[in-house]
């Protein structure tokens, strides 16, 4: 039996037992998340599963960290501290850009 056949069998069993009907949102289309169309198609479902499970892709935390660093740069009064924060921000932005590019390239394969 192939994996697809096994999945289909499990879904039929779950439908017959009523387990599927008890699932949140059963029989309704997915609510379209903000950014759904901007997300590469190959990553949409994995990201939705993470979101529904209460998790975010690690890149989301990097965006939050970037926002915190940008605010800290703006508030820094000491020139050395401002320069250190700016360097850290630049490194983070480069890392984030590389990760996003990797996601984009790998999602289109």
Secondary structure by P-SEA (a helix, b strand, c coil): ccaaaaaaaaaaaaaaacccccccccccccccccccccccccaaaaaaaaaaaccccaaaaaaaaaaaaaaaaaacccaaaaaaaaaaaaaaaaaaaaaaaaaaaaaac
